[in-house]
């Protein structure tokens, strides 16, 4: 996909296509789980572990056996590789049984996600379940199966805006199913622990898809002057956070964790691109975020799901949605250091 935000009417998407193909989980299988909720009578117990930093730490982990739903999406390869490198046993739940993009050390299990009993059977023996599915409204059924199977920890597909601390963000069409999943997890926290990971914009995704700047030249839509600071997180830092949460669940459980790898502006990224490609022509179209959001609302009301990209822009560039919330304390918890301008430039260059 190239500069998709700048051609918003190029394709009509339904909400599943939008989540699966456009934003945060490109390529992930669409899990369609049963909506019949089954409640476990046996609360799962949480174990405490100290955060370790050596490859030999596996014997001291609180959790060892990890299942992932939706591992073939854009986040999946980074997360699965980090888990394998940290010494976890990883099982990928797949509708098709095919996970060619994942490390060979991962066990793949074909699942019938519509069957509660089948999910429970597969999840039995696992300590934690990570959801990367592009249909977050399906997650309560995963929670039910995890509880029934004795899974202790659940990481929902909540990555992105702060829907926990920002009611405006929670009301965005982008967030469909996410607030309900968190409410469901809160109501079952005596049976299963969870952590909600708030990342802001995925830095890798934004650069790969010319969302903040067209790095190869051509037209970039510049929002509100281009100097608004945008909070971003890399795939690698998200993966690092998940590993840390599974190694030290007591420090992370039942709360949101706020991350930030880099704070950037559109003008900063365009300046980097122009510096690296001095012979290339870069054009800009100045737009107002309020106009883009209003247009997106009108098109969505007519059933045009490509309008969702306008809401992504609103979530990123309209401060009311909390995209610049501080992540300093949780960065320290995970061991993430925000990039310097020089490190941002080096990271951006990888995508040019």
N, C-alpha and C positions, 0 to 999 in steps of 0.2 A: 504494500500500500504506500503511495507517495502523496504526501500533502493532502490527505483525505479531508482534513478540516477545511481546506480552502476550496473544496468542491463538494459541499454538503448535500447536494441533490443527486450525486452520482449513483447512489444505490439505495433502494428501499429495504430496510432491515426490520425483521421482527425483534422483539426484546432479547430473545435467546441469541439470535445472530449477532446483535449488537454487543452483548457481553462476551460472546465466544470469539468473535472475529475482529472486533474493533478496539476494545479498550484493554482490559487487563489480563485476559486469559486466552489469547489467540491460539486456536488449534485444539483446545480442550474438548473432550467428549461431553456431550450434553446428557448428564445424568438426569433421569426422570424417575424420582423416587415416589413410593407410595405416600399419600397424604394421610393415611390412617395412622394416628399416633398411638404408639404402644409404650406404656410406662413401666419401667423396671421397678420391681419391688425390692431390689437389692442395690442399695447405694454403693457406687464405686468409691474406693478410698484413694486419697492422694498421698504420695510419698514425697519426702523431702530429700533433696540432694544438694551438695555444694557444687558451685560452678568450678569445673576443672578445665585446664588448658593444655593437656597433653593427649596424645593418641591412645595412651593406656587408660584413659578415664572411663572406658566402657563399663568396667566392673563396679564403678561407683555411681553409675547413672541411676536416677530415679526411674527413668523409662528406657527401654531398649528396643522394643518391637513397635514399629511405626507403620501405620497404613496411610496411604494418600489417595484421595479421590480427586480425579481431574489432573493427574500428574503430567499429562502430555501438553498442557497449556504453556503459555509464555513463561510463567514462573516456575513450572515444574522441573525443567532440567537443572536450574541453579539450586533449587531446594533439595532435590534428590541427590545431586552430587555432594552438596555440603553434608547431608545426613550420612552418606556412605563414607565420606572422608573422616567424619567424626566417630565412626564405628557403630552406628545404629544398624539394626536389621530393618530393611524397608520393603514393604509390600505395596505395589501399585494396583489399585482397583480399576479395572478396565471393562468397559462394555463390550469392546471388540476383542480384547485379549492381546492387542498389538500395542507395544510401547517402544517402537524402534528408536525414538529420540532419547531414550533414557539409558542410564548406565547399565551394563550387563549384569552387575551384581544385584540388581533389584529383582525381587520375585514378583511376577505378574499373575494376578488372579482375575479371571473373567467373572463378572458379577451380573446378576439380574437385580438391578436396583429397585425394581417394582415390588420385589418380594422381601418383606421384613425378615422372614425366617432365614432366607438365603444370606442377607446382609449380616444378621446376627452370627450365623455359622462362620462366615468368613472373618468377621472382626474378633471373634473369640480368640483370646491369647495375645491380642495387641494391647499395648499400653496407651497409645495415643492415636488419634485420627486427625489428619490435616485435610481440610476441604479446600480445593482449588477450583471447584466447579463453577461454570459460568451462569448457573441458574440458582442464585442464593436462596430463592424462595423454596427450593427443594430440601434445604438443609435440616429442618426439624425432623424429617424422617431419618436422616443420617444420625442425628442426635439420639433419637429413640433407639435405633439399632445399636449404637455405641454403648448406651446405658445398659441395655439388655445383655450385651456381650461382656460387660465388665470393663470397658475401656475407661481409663481414668482422666484423660485430658483431650480436649477438642479445640482445634484451631480453625475457626470459621473463615470462609471466604469473604472477609470484611475489608480487605486491603483497599486503600484509597482515602476518601474524605473522612473527616471525623464525625461519624453519625452518632457517636455516644455523647459527645459534649456539645454538639451544635445541632439544634433543632432544624435550622434552615437546611443544612446538609442532609439530614435524615429525610427531609421532605422532597428532595430532588428525585426525579424519575430514575436517575442512575442507581439510586439506593434501594430499588424495589426488592423486598424480601430480606434486606439486611437488618433493619431495626427489629423486625419480627423475630429473626433468628436470635439476635442478642437478648431480646426479652425472653425467649424460650429457654435459652441457656441460663439466664439469671434465675428463672423459676425452677431450674433443675440443678442448681449449683451444689445442692447437698448430695447429688448423685454423680455429677461429673464436673470437673473444673474446666476452665477455658481461658483463652487470652484473645483479645481483639487487637489486631496490629494495624495501626493507622500510619500510612506511608506518604500521604500526599500523592503527587504525580509520580509514576514510575519513570525514572530518568532515562533508562535504556529505551523503553517504549517511546517516549517523547522524541528522542533523537532518531530512532529507527524510522519513525513515521512522520518526521518533519512537523511535529505538533507545535513546538515552540519556535522553530526556525527551519527554513529550507536550507540545509547545509550544503547542498550541491548547487545552489544558485536558483534563480527564478523568484517567484512571488512568495512572500511571507505576509500573512495577516498579523499586524502588530496591534495588540490590544491596549487601549488607554495610554498610548504613548510609549509603551514598551519597557518602562522602568519599574513595574510592579515586581517585587521579589516573590518568586515562586518556590515553594518547598518541594523538593524531590527526593526520592530514595531509589537506590540502585537495587537490581535483582540480588546482587551479592550480599548487600547489607540486610535485605529481607531474609535471605537464607541464613545468614549469621544469627539473626534474631530468633528465628525458629529453632535453630540448634541450641541457643542459649536458654530458651524457654523450656525445652525438653530436658535439658541438663539440670536446670534449677527452677522447677515449676513453682515452688513456693514464692519466689520473688516476682513471678509474673501472673499468677492465677487470678481469675475473676476480675480482670480490669483491662482497660485499654493501655496499649504501649505506643508511645508516639516516637516516630523515627524521622531523621532527616540526614541524608547524605550530602546534599548541596542545596544552597539557596542561589538561584540564578535569575536573570532577567532576559527578556527577549533581545533587548539591545546588546547585552553582553554576549549572547550566543551568536548574534549576527556579526558582531565585531570579530569574534574568533573565526567564523567562517570566512569573512572577507580577508582576514590576515593570512589564513591558510591557502586561500584560492584567489590571489590578487588579480588574475585575469578573467575571473568569472563575474558575470553581471548579476547583482542581487537587487531585487525590487521589493518594495514594501507597500502595503495597503493599510492605512491606519483606520481602525474600527473601534467602536465603543462596545464594551462587554454588555452593557444594558440592551443595546440594539440586537446583538446576537442572541441573547437570552429571550428577549421578547419574540423574535422571529422563530426561535426553536419552540417556544410554547405554542405559537400559532400553527406551526407545521405538525407538531405532535398531536394537537387537537384534531387535525385532519387525518391522522393515522400514518403520517410519514415518520417512520422510525429513524431515518437518517438524521432527524432533528436532534437525536441524542448527542451527537458530537458538539452541538451548540451548548448543551448542558454540561458537557465535559469542560468546555471553555469557561462557562460561568463558574463552575466549581473551582477552577484553577485561578481565574483572574478576578473574580468578585470577592473582596475581603469578607463579605458577610458570611461566606461559607467556611471561613476559618482555615484557609490554605496556608497561612503563615504562622500557625500556632507553634510555640516553642517546643522543641524536642530534646532540649539539653539534658535533662535529668535521665530520661530513658536511653538516650544515646550513651551516656556514661554506664548505665546498667548493662548494656549489651557490649560496650567496648567499641562504639562507632565514633569516629572523629569526623566532623563536618569538613568537606573539602575546602582547601584554599583556592584562590582564583587560578593559581598555576595548575593545581590538580584538576580543576574543572576543565581548563583548556586541554590538558592531556587526555582527559576522559572523552571530551567531545571529539577530539581528533580521531579516536578509534572508530567513530561512526561516519567519517568522511571518506 
